[in-house]
């Protein structure tokens, strides 16, 4: 996307948020938690995310999600709760036409993270460099995205929602600011911006308080899918009706995003050969690694200030305990994103030799749910570099405690910026060459390159 288009999109979304704030001003109740008066969701739109003191990463947003779904916080009772959800099947619509249309303001929510006004919250979000852990922000965005979709699809006749809404894709997260203070309040806002038959696109923004004004920090686009009450099959969601030219443009952008994702998937290097330009790039890199002292394709040496891709890896292992489960008793997607991000950050830090900060996240596809009790294997690798940018790919796979079979669950793509210029990364094999080209594609999809400021170093 060109810089002019990006500025226009940000300005459009800003006007959209201001309009929704005005429409919902009478519904916004500052300082109230979800557990206070949450029986009437129409009269409560601002939630405090301050249940952060317990060992598990829950907050009032996740409390509200449990209330909507009707699940227990006790692991021993989760099977009983899932059995009770089977009774909600009768509330599921047979077609989308049988559901009442909704507007964007129906799902609009604001969530406060009062780090400044409630200092006891900082420990969970604090880094050793006195900045905010971005991995925790990913967790909060994931929970908020699900709650927004439940606001769009709420069924007034049912005490609990018959839908199981799960994260399908993190389409894009673009940073507007690279350094976050742990001593100032943060506000999240978001709403459903596009709807298909069984899927919803959610636009979210994050702001931080500076003086008396909340300044933008990031823009995020998530795609959620609706499943039946047992999370076994797709379910229809309410259609979305734009009410203004701004909303119509957001909806149109959602259609374009869907088309772009389809095109990107169809041209994946796992399905199609590289383009002629990409093949030339790989061949030139190969020639640059041939030893000029020999006449052999096997004798290869690195150019100056370069690193073999195979030497840029880091790996980790997580045991998936019940503590990290979501409301459907699978491992919380936000937890997976946090662990992948932290490993990716460590990889970029180790590779670049200085503390990096994230500038973009894109194309995180949740291919398979992670069951409680699984072994989670994460493998991180630098796959493309340019100037002081580092493109990191994190591959996630699981194996059960009984089986040695590994299955891919997620692939994460993070773009970091280092404080100084980083080495070039060179593939040695054909497979690594494809990783390099894939990383280059993701890097080129970044909306606007971020300019480094010396006070912007960030830890995970």
C-alpha positions as CSV (number, residue, x, y, z in Angstrom):
1,X,0.0,0.0,0.0
2,X,1.3,3.4,-0.9
3,X,2.0,6.0,1.9
4,X,-0.7,8.3,0.6
5,X,-3.3,5.4,0.7
6,X,-2.2,4.4,4.2
7,X,-2.6,8.0,5.6
8,X,-6.1,8.1,3.9
9,X,-7.0,4.8,5.5
10,X,-5.9,5.9,9.0
11,X,-7.8,9.2,8.6
12,X,-10.9,7.3,7.5
13,X,-10.7,4.9,10.4
14,X,-10.1,7.8,12.8
15,X,-13.3,9.5,11.6
16,X,-15.1,6.2,11.9
17,X,-14.0,5.8,15.5
18,X,-15.0,9.4,16.4
19,X,-18.4,8.9,14.8
20,X,-19.0,5.6,16.7
21,X,-17.8,7.3,20.0
22,X,-20.4,10.0,19.5
23,X,-23.1,7.5,18.7
24,X,-22.3,5.5,21.8
25,X,-21.4,8.3,24.2
26,X,-24.5,7.6,26.3
27,X,-23.5,3.9,26.5
28,X,-19.9,4.5,27.6
29,X,-19.6,4.2,31.3
30,X,-16.0,5.0,32.3
31,X,-14.5,3.1,35.3
32,X,-16.9,0.2,35.3
33,X,-15.8,-3.4,35.2
34,X,-17.5,-6.2,33.3
35,X,-18.6,-7.9,36.5
36,X,-20.5,-4.8,37.6
37,X,-23.9,-4.6,36.0
38,X,-22.9,-6.8,33.1
39,X,-26.4,-8.3,32.8
40,X,-27.4,-5.7,30.3
41,X,-24.7,-5.6,27.5
42,X,-26.5,-2.7,25.8
43,X,-25.7,-0.4,28.7
44,X,-22.0,-1.3,29.2
45,X,-19.4,-0.6,26.6
46,X,-16.2,0.4,28.5
47,X,-14.5,-2.5,30.3
48,X,-11.5,-2.4,32.6
49,X,-8.8,-5.0,31.8
50,X,-7.6,-5.2,35.3
51,X,-7.9,-8.8,36.4
52,X,-4.2,-9.2,35.8
53,X,-3.0,-10.1,39.3
54,X,-3.7,-13.8,39.2
55,X,-1.3,-16.3,37.7
56,X,-3.4,-16.9,34.6
57,X,-3.6,-14.1,32.1
58,X,-7.3,-13.2,32.4
59,X,-9.1,-10.0,32.7
60,X,-12.6,-8.7,32.7
61,X,-12.9,-9.2,29.0
62,X,-12.2,-12.9,29.4
63,X,-14.6,-13.0,32.4
64,X,-17.3,-11.6,30.1
65,X,-16.4,-14.2,27.4
66,X,-16.9,-17.0,30.0
67,X,-20.2,-15.4,31.0
68,X,-21.4,-15.3,27.3
69,X,-20.3,-18.8,26.6
70,X,-21.4,-20.2,30.0
71,X,-18.2,-22.1,30.9
72,X,-16.6,-22.7,34.2
73,X,-13.3,-21.3,35.5
74,X,-12.7,-24.7,37.1
75,X,-10.9,-27.2,34.8
76,X,-12.7,-30.1,36.5
77,X,-16.1,-28.8,35.4
78,X,-15.2,-28.1,31.8
79,X,-16.6,-31.3,30.4
80,X,-20.0,-30.6,32.1
81,X,-20.1,-27.1,30.8
82,X,-19.4,-28.3,27.2
83,X,-22.2,-30.9,27.6
84,X,-24.6,-28.1,28.6
85,X,-23.7,-26.1,25.5
86,X,-25.1,-28.8,23.3
87,X,-28.6,-27.6,24.4
88,X,-28.0,-24.3,22.6
89,X,-28.0,-25.9,19.2
90,X,-31.7,-25.0,18.7
91,X,-30.8,-21.3,18.8
92,X,-28.6,-21.6,15.8
93,X,-29.9,-20.0,12.6
94,X,-30.7,-22.2,9.6
95,X,-29.6,-19.5,7.2
96,X,-28.1,-16.0,7.4
97,X,-31.4,-14.5,6.2
98,X,-33.0,-15.7,9.5
99,X,-30.7,-13.4,11.5
100,X,-31.4,-9.7,12.2
101,X,-28.9,-7.3,10.5
102,X,-26.5,-5.4,12.7
103,X,-24.6,-2.2,12.3
104,X,-21.0,-1.4,13.1
105,X,-21.9,0.6,16.2
106,X,-23.7,-2.5,17.6
107,X,-20.4,-4.2,18.1
108,X,-18.3,-1.1,19.0
109,X,-16.4,-1.6,22.3
110,X,-13.8,0.4,24.2
111,X,-11.6,-1.3,26.8
112,X,-9.4,0.5,29.3
113,X,-6.0,-0.8,30.5
114,X,-5.3,1.6,33.4
115,X,-1.6,1.1,33.8
116,X,-1.1,4.8,34.8
117,X,-4.0,5.1,37.2
118,X,-3.6,1.5,38.6
119,X,0.2,0.9,39.0
120,X,-0.3,-2.6,40.4
121,X,-1.1,-3.7,36.9
122,X,2.3,-2.8,35.5
123,X,4.2,-5.9,36.6
124,X,2.4,-8.1,34.1
125,X,3.0,-5.7,31.2
126,X,6.5,-4.4,32.1
127,X,9.8,-5.2,30.4
128,X,13.2,-4.8,32.0
129,X,13.7,-1.8,29.7
130,X,10.7,-0.1,31.2
131,X,8.5,-0.5,28.2
132,X,5.4,-2.6,27.6
133,X,5.5,-6.3,26.6
134,X,4.0,-6.5,23.1
135,X,3.2,-10.2,23.6
136,X,0.7,-9.2,26.3
137,X,-0.9,-6.7,23.9
138,X,-1.4,-9.5,21.4
139,X,-3.2,-11.5,24.1
140,X,-5.5,-8.6,24.9
141,X,-6.3,-8.0,21.2
142,X,-7.2,-11.6,20.7
143,X,-9.7,-11.6,23.6
144,X,-11.1,-8.3,22.5
145,X,-11.6,-9.4,19.0
146,X,-13.7,-12.4,20.1
147,X,-15.8,-10.3,22.5
148,X,-16.5,-7.8,19.7
149,X,-17.9,-10.6,17.5
150,X,-20.1,-11.8,20.4
151,X,-21.5,-8.3,20.6
152,X,-22.3,-8.4,16.9
153,X,-24.0,-11.9,17.1
154,X,-25.7,-11.7,20.5
155,X,-29.0,-13.6,20.8
156,X,-31.3,-11.8,23.2
157,X,-33.5,-14.9,23.6
158,X,-30.7,-17.0,24.9
159,X,-28.9,-16.5,28.2
160,X,-25.7,-17.9,26.6
161,X,-24.5,-17.5,23.1
162,X,-25.0,-20.6,20.9
163,X,-22.0,-19.6,18.8
164,X,-18.4,-20.6,19.3
165,X,-16.3,-17.7,17.9
166,X,-12.6,-18.4,17.3
167,X,-9.7,-16.5,15.8
168,X,-9.0,-17.7,12.3
169,X,-6.4,-15.2,11.1
170,X,-4.4,-12.1,12.3
171,X,-4.5,-10.3,8.9
172,X,-2.4,-7.4,9.8
173,X,-1.1,-5.4,12.8
174,X,0.7,-2.1,11.9
175,X,2.5,0.0,14.6
176,X,1.9,3.7,14.6
177,X,4.3,4.2,17.5
178,X,7.2,2.1,18.5
179,X,7.8,3.0,22.2
180,X,5.0,2.4,24.8
181,X,5.2,3.8,28.3
182,X,4.1,1.5,31.2
183,X,3.1,4.5,33.2
184,X,0.2,5.8,31.0
185,X,-3.3,4.4,30.5
186,X,-4.0,2.4,27.4
187,X,-7.3,2.2,25.5
188,X,-8.4,-0.4,23.0
189,X,-11.4,0.1,20.7
190,X,-12.8,-2.0,17.9
191,X,-15.9,-3.1,16.0
192,X,-16.9,-5.6,13.2
193,X,-16.1,-4.0,9.9
194,X,-17.0,-6.8,7.4
195,X,-19.2,-9.9,7.5
196,X,-19.4,-13.0,5.3
197,X,-21.6,-16.0,5.8
198,X,-19.8,-17.5,8.8
199,X,-16.8,-15.1,9.2
200,X,-16.3,-11.6,10.5
201,X,-13.5,-9.1,10.1
202,X,-12.7,-7.0,13.2
203,X,-10.9,-3.6,13.1
204,X,-9.2,-2.7,16.4
205,X,-7.1,0.3,17.5
206,X,-4.9,0.8,20.5
207,X,-4.2,4.3,22.0
208,X,-2.0,5.5,24.8
209,X,-2.7,8.5,27.0
210,X,-0.4,11.5,26.5
211,X,-1.4,14.5,28.5
212,X,-5.2,14.7,28.1
213,X,-5.3,12.9,24.7
214,X,-5.2,9.3,23.7
215,X,-2.7,9.0,20.8
216,X,-2.8,6.1,18.3
217,X,-0.4,3.2,18.8
218,X,-1.4,0.4,16.4
219,X,-4.1,-0.7,14.0
220,X,-5.1,-4.4,13.9
221,X,-7.3,-6.4,11.6
222,X,-8.4,-9.9,12.8
223,X,-10.6,-12.4,11.0
224,X,-12.9,-14.5,13.3
225,X,-15.1,-17.4,12.4
226,X,-18.3,-18.6,14.0
227,X,-18.8,-22.3,14.8
228,X,-21.7,-24.2,16.3
229,X,-22.2,-24.5,20.1
230,X,-19.9,-27.5,20.3
231,X,-17.3,-25.9,18.0
232,X,-17.7,-28.8,15.5
233,X,-19.0,-27.0,12.4
234,X,-19.6,-23.6,10.8
235,X,-22.5,-21.4,11.9
236,X,-24.1,-18.4,10.3
237,X,-23.6,-14.8,11.7
238,X,-25.7,-11.7,11.5
239,X,-25.3,-9.7,8.3
240,X,-23.7,-6.2,8.6
241,X,-25.4,-3.1,7.3
242,X,-23.2,0.0,6.6
243,X,-24.9,3.2,7.7
244,X,-22.7,5.9,6.2
245,X,-20.2,6.4,3.4
246,X,-17.3,5.8,5.9
247,X,-18.9,2.5,6.9
248,X,-19.5,1.5,3.3
249,X,-15.8,2.2,2.6
250,X,-14.7,0.0,5.5
251,X,-17.0,-2.8,4.3
252,X,-15.6,-2.5,0.8
253,X,-12.1,-2.7,2.2
254,X,-13.1,-5.9,4.0
255,X,-14.1,-7.4,0.7
256,X,-10.8,-6.3,-0.9
257,X,-8.9,-7.8,2.1
258,X,-10.7,-11.1,1.5
259,X,-9.8,-11.1,-2.2
260,X,-6.2,-10.2,-1.4
261,X,-5.9,-13.1,1.1
262,X,-7.3,-15.5,-1.6
263,X,-4.8,-14.3,-4.1
264,X,-1.9,-14.4,-1.7
265,X,-2.9,-18.0,-0.8
266,X,-3.2,-19.0,-4.4
267,X,0.2,-17.7,-5.3
268,X,1.9,-19.3,-2.2
269,X,5.3,-20.8,-2.8
270,X,3.9,-24.0,-1.5
271,X,1.6,-24.1,-4.5
272,X,3.3,-22.1,-7.3
273,X,6.9,-21.6,-8.6
274,X,8.6,-18.3,-7.8
275,X,8.2,-15.5,-10.4
276,X,10.9,-14.8,-12.9
277,X,12.1,-11.9,-10.9
278,X,12.3,-14.0,-7.7
279,X,14.1,-16.8,-9.5
280,X,16.7,-14.2,-10.7
281,X,17.1,-13.0,-7.2
282,X,17.8,-16.4,-5.8
283,X,20.2,-17.2,-8.6
284,X,22.2,-14.0,-8.1
285,X,22.4,-14.8,-4.4
286,X,23.7,-18.2,-5.2
287,X,26.3,-16.8,-7.5
288,X,27.4,-14.4,-4.8
289,X,28.2,-17.3,-2.5
290,X,30.4,-19.3,-4.9
291,X,34.1,-19.4,-4.1
292,X,36.0,-17.6,-6.8
293,X,39.1,-19.7,-6.1
294,X,37.4,-22.8,-7.4
295,X,35.3,-23.8,-10.4
296,X,32.6,-25.6,-8.4
297,X,29.0,-25.2,-7.5
298,X,29.6,-27.0,-4.2
299,X,32.3,-24.7,-2.9
300,X,30.4,-21.8,-1.3
301,X,31.5,-19.0,1.0
302,X,29.6,-16.1,2.5
303,X,30.0,-12.6,1.2
304,X,31.1,-9.9,3.7
305,X,28.6,-9.0,6.5
306,X,26.4,-12.0,5.8
307,X,25.1,-15.0,7.7
308,X,23.8,-18.4,6.6
309,X,20.1,-18.6,7.2
310,X,20.5,-22.0,8.9
311,X,22.5,-20.2,11.7
312,X,19.8,-17.8,12.6
313,X,17.4,-20.3,14.3
314,X,16.1,-20.5,17.9
315,X,13.7,-23.1,19.2
316,X,11.6,-23.5,22.3
317,X,9.2,-26.0,23.9
318,X,6.0,-25.4,25.9
319,X,3.9,-27.9,27.8
320,X,0.3,-26.8,27.3
321,X,-1.2,-26.8,30.8
322,X,-4.9,-26.2,31.6
323,X,-3.9,-22.7,33.0
324,X,-3.5,-21.5,29.4
325,X,-6.8,-22.7,28.0
326,X,-9.4,-20.5,26.4
327,X,-13.2,-20.5,26.9
328,X,-13.5,-23.6,24.7
329,X,-10.8,-25.5,26.6
330,X,-8.3,-25.3,23.9
331,X,-5.0,-23.4,24.3
332,X,-5.7,-19.7,24.2
333,X,-4.7,-18.2,20.8
334,X,-3.3,-15.1,22.5
335,X,-0.9,-17.3,24.5
336,X,0.3,-18.9,21.3
337,X,0.9,-15.5,19.8
338,X,2.7,-14.2,22.9
339,X,5.1,-17.2,23.0
340,X,5.7,-17.0,19.2
341,X,6.4,-13.3,19.4
342,X,8.8,-13.6,22.4
343,X,10.8,-16.3,20.6
344,X,10.8,-14.2,17.4
345,X,11.9,-11.1,19.3
346,X,14.8,-13.1,20.9
347,X,15.8,-14.4,17.5
348,X,15.9,-10.9,16.1
349,X,17.8,-9.6,19.1
350,X,20.3,-12.5,18.9
351,X,20.8,-12.0,15.1
352,X,21.0,-8.2,15.1
353,X,23.1,-7.8,18.2
354,X,20.8,-5.1,19.7
355,X,17.3,-4.8,21.0
356,X,14.7,-4.8,18.2
357,X,11.2,-3.6,18.2
358,X,8.2,-4.9,16.3
359,X,6.8,-2.7,13.4
360,X,4.4,-5.1,11.8
361,X,2.7,-8.5,12.3
362,X,0.8,-10.2,9.5
363,X,-0.7,-13.4,8.1
364,X,-1.0,-15.4,11.3
365,X,-3.2,-18.3,10.3
366,X,-4.7,-20.6,13.0
367,X,-4.6,-23.8,11.1
368,X,-5.3,-26.2,13.9
369,X,-6.4,-25.8,17.5
370,X,-3.9,-26.8,20.2
371,X,-5.3,-29.2,22.8
372,X,-4.6,-28.9,26.5
373,X,-1.8,-31.3,27.4
374,X,0.0,-31.0,24.0
375,X,3.7,-30.4,23.6
376,X,4.1,-27.1,21.7
377,X,7.3,-26.8,19.6
378,X,8.2,-23.4,18.3
379,X,11.0,-22.8,15.7
380,X,12.0,-19.3,14.9
381,X,14.2,-18.2,12.0
382,X,15.4,-15.0,10.3
383,X,14.3,-15.4,6.7
384,X,14.9,-11.9,5.2
385,X,16.9,-8.8,6.1
386,X,17.3,-5.3,4.7
387,X,19.1,-2.4,6.2
388,X,18.1,-2.6,9.8
389,X,14.9,-4.6,9.2
390,X,14.7,-8.2,10.3
391,X,11.9,-10.5,9.0
392,X,11.3,-13.4,11.3
393,X,9.2,-16.5,10.7
394,X,8.0,-18.7,13.6
395,X,6.7,-22.1,12.9
396,X,4.5,-23.8,15.5
397,X,3.7,-27.5,15.8
398,X,2.2,-29.8,18.4
399,X,2.5,-33.4,19.5
400,X,0.4,-35.2,22.1
401,X,2.1,-36.7,25.1
402,X,1.2,-40.2,23.8
403,X,2.1,-39.6,20.1
404,X,5.3,-38.5,18.5
405,X,3.5,-37.3,15.4
406,X,4.0,-33.5,14.9
407,X,1.3,-31.3,13.2
408,X,1.6,-27.7,12.2
409,X,-0.8,-25.4,14.0
410,X,0.5,-21.9,13.2
411,X,3.0,-19.9,11.2
412,X,3.8,-16.4,12.5
413,X,5.4,-13.5,10.6
414,X,7.0,-10.6,12.4
415,X,8.8,-7.6,11.1
416,X,11.4,-6.1,13.5
417,X,13.6,-3.1,13.3
418,X,17.0,-3.1,14.9
419,X,18.9,-0.1,16.4
420,X,21.6,-0.7,13.8
421,X,22.1,-2.2,10.4
422,X,22.0,-6.0,10.4
423,X,23.8,-8.6,8.4
424,X,22.4,-10.0,5.2
425,X,20.9,-13.5,5.5
426,X,21.7,-16.0,2.7
427,X,19.9,-19.3,2.0
428,X,22.0,-22.4,1.4
429,X,19.3,-24.8,0.2
430,X,16.3,-24.6,-2.1
431,X,13.9,-24.9,0.8
432,X,15.7,-22.0,2.5
433,X,15.5,-20.0,-0.7
434,X,11.7,-20.4,-0.6
435,X,11.7,-19.2,3.0
436,X,13.7,-16.2,1.9
437,X,11.3,-15.3,-0.9
438,X,8.3,-15.8,1.4
439,X,9.9,-13.5,4.0
440,X,10.6,-10.9,1.3
441,X,7.0,-11.0,0.2
442,X,5.8,-10.4,3.8
443,X,8.3,-7.6,4.3
444,X,7.2,-5.9,1.1
445,X,3.5,-6.1,2.2
446,X,4.3,-3.8,5.1
447,X,2.2,-0.7,4.7
448,X,4.8,2.1,5.5
449,X,8.4,1.6,6.6
450,X,8.9,2.9,10.1
451,X,11.7,5.4,10.8
452,X,13.9,4.4,13.8
453,X,14.0,6.7,16.8
454,X,16.7,6.2,19.4
455,X,14.3,6.0,22.3
456,X,12.2,3.2,20.7
457,X,14.0,0.0,21.8
458,X,11.6,-2.6,23.0
459,X,11.7,-6.0,24.7
460,X,9.1,-8.7,24.4
